[in-house]
Amino acid sequence: MSRYRKNIGDLGENIAEGMLTSNGYYILERKYCTRFGEIDIIALTPKKDVVAFVEVKTRKDSSHGAAAESVNKTKLSRIVKSAQQYLFDNPLDTDIRFDVIEVYTAGDIRVNHIENAFPDVSEFIDF
């Protein structure tokens, strides 16, 4: 990955983390890595009843489609498997969901939080 892309990704994750914390979320992990892949942000919702596994996608603009559209089946499978590893290592008594936060940097920064972006991940779960 080029240094530029890493810097843009880090910028988007910083913006997403700030947005989440300002909305009452508690950040549990950032850049959680497993052998399956990385989860950008793991956060507890304000009511502390749901853990959100958040993929952050940063783009200059949406001229080539929404940033969330780049989360394909392969990426989602890696996120779900990494989430399973997190839950195995950190048993929690909460519901879970998979969110996407889109960050657009051209002009004024725009952030779009898509809660429960993938409501059915059953095909990716290993039992």
Secondary structure, 3 states (H helix, E strand, C coil): CCHHHHHHHHHHHHHHHHHHHHCCCEEEEEEEECCCCEEEEEEECCCCCEEEEEEEEEECCCCCCCHHHHCCHHHHHHHHHHHHHHHHHCCCCCEEEEEEEEEECCCCCEEEEECCCCCCCHHHCCC
